[in-house]
């Protein structure tokens, strides 16, 4: 991956047999323009000393939640590191953060120069563009079950999702990061994903 960008993976505590996503999910850390941001962070277990050592060495300054059901452990990171928190303004009633997040909408510029994007899927997700690393980060708009990058299917895949995702090709990105499945991909992988049938789960 690009300098200043790294991730950790761990089983999601709420995963159950039969879910249409794999148990291991990714959390991301990015340094950009003097800021250190956590993206959809899930707190690693205490035994993950390498991750905690890296976080303590460059303490996060902000956390960004890309999607309502990716609240994960934002409250813990706010309490432990005093980060500013950003994300959606709507949540599921049984998965609401205690922290009041600053609302993120497509087109917003976040600390570190990160840009919130539009994915066309009507899932209230705001993927991010990391200009310093030339990377796109997705919560669920793209997934990589079995290591193959695909768009996560919706009823308006052809009508709205594909046009919005194709528009992202105007950005000079080189890397694509996803929360579910194999986390790191290339621009060529993204282009190929737009030509594949969407992921509809198992």
N, C-alpha and C positions, 0 to 999 in steps of 0.2 A: 504494500500500500504506500501511499504518498507520505512524506515526512509530516509529522505532527498529527497523524491520524492512526488510531489503533482501536482494537475491539477486544471484548471478552465474550465468551459463550458459556451458557449454563442451562440446565433444564428449567423450564418455566414451572413455578410451583403449582399453577392451576391446570397444568396439562392433564388430560385424561385420555384413555384409550378411546379411539373413535374420532378424535378431533382431526380436522383436515389440514393440520400443520404438525411438523415434527416437534418433539419435546424440547430440543435445544434451540434457544433463541440468542440473538446477538444484541449487545449494547455497544455504543460507540462513544469515543472521546476524540475531540478535535481541538487543536490549537490554531487560532487564526486572529491576526491583528491584535495581539496582546490578550485575547480572551481564551479561556479554557472551558469548553462546553461538553456537557454530557447529553447524548441523544438517546431517548427512550431507555434510560438506564434501569437495569435490574441489579439490585445490590448483590455483589458476589458473596459467597459464603465466607466465614472467617478463615477457613483453611486456604483460601485463594490469596495467599500473602503477596504474590508477585503483583496482582492487580491492585491491592490496597497500597502497596509500596509506591507504585507508579502514580496513583491518585494523590497520595500524600506528598509526593515529590513535586507535583504540579497541581496544586489544589484547584478544583473546578470553580469557575466563577458564575456559570449559568447552566441550566438544564432546560432542554426543549423536548416536549412531548409532541409527537407527530400525529397522533390519532387518539380519539377518546378512549379506546380500550387498550391503550398502551401507557396508562398512568404508571403502572409498575411501582417503582420505589422512589418517585420524585419527592415525596414528603420526607423520607429518610435523608436524602441528599441535601434538601433544604435545611434540615435540622443539623446535620453533621458538618456541612461545609458553608452554610449560609448563602447558598447560590440563589440567584434570581431565577425564577421559573416562568417558562413560556409554554403555551399550548392552546388547545381548543377551548371554546367557551361552553360546550355542552358535553355531558358525561352520562354514563349509565348510573342509575341510582345506587347500585350495589358496588360501584367502583369509582367513587368520587374522591379526588384529592382533598385533603384538609387545607392545603396551600391554595391561595387564590392566584391562579396563573394569569400572566399577561397574555391577552388574546392574540393569537397568530392567525393571519389570513394570507391567502396567496398574494404575492407581490410585496409582502412586508420584508424589510431588512432587519435582521436580528444582530445582536452583539457578534463581533468578529466578522461582520460583513456577510454572514450567511443569508441566503435568500429563500423565502418560503415560496413554494411552487403549487401549481394546480394540476391534479392528476385526472380529472374528469370522471371519477368513479362515484361521486356523490356519497362518499363514506366519511366526509369531514376530515380527510387526511391532508396534511400539508407536507409533501416531500420537501427536502432541502437541497439547495445547491451550495457546495462549499467551494468558493472561488479560489482560495489559496491552494487547495489540494486538487482542484478540478474534478470534483466527485459529486455524484448524486446519492442521496440517502433516502430509502423508502421504508415505511412501516409495513404496509401490506399491499400496496399497489402492485409491487412485483414480489415474487417469491421464487425460491429455487429448490423445490423438492427433488431429492435425488441428485442435486447439483446442477440441474438444468433451469436456467432463468426463464420465467414465464410471467405474464400478466395475470394477476388474480382476477378471475372472471366476475362480471356483474351482468345484469340484464341489459345494460346499455354499453356493452363492450365496443361494438362497432360504431355506434352513434356518437359516444362521448369520450370514452376512455382512450381509444386508439388515437383520435385526433389530438387530444391533450398531450398524450405521451410522445407522439411524433413531434409536437411543437418543441419538446425539450431538446431535440437534436440540434436546435439552434444554439444551445449552450456549448461551450468548448470543454465538455467533461471527458475524462479518460477512464474514470473508475465509477462503478455502480455498487452500492452497498445495500443489502437487504437484511431484515431482521430474521426472517424464517428461511431455513434451508442453508445451503452453502452461501456464506455472506459476501464474498468479494468477487466481482465480475468486471468485465471490460466494456468499453463502448460498443465493440463488435457484438458482445453477448446481448447487450440491450437492443441493438438493431435486430438481432435474430429473434429475440423474445417477442417483438412486435409482429413477427410473421408467424409465430406458432399459435396453435389453438390455446385459448386461455386456460389457466388452472381452475378446475371446478371441484377440487377435493377428491377424496377417495370414495 
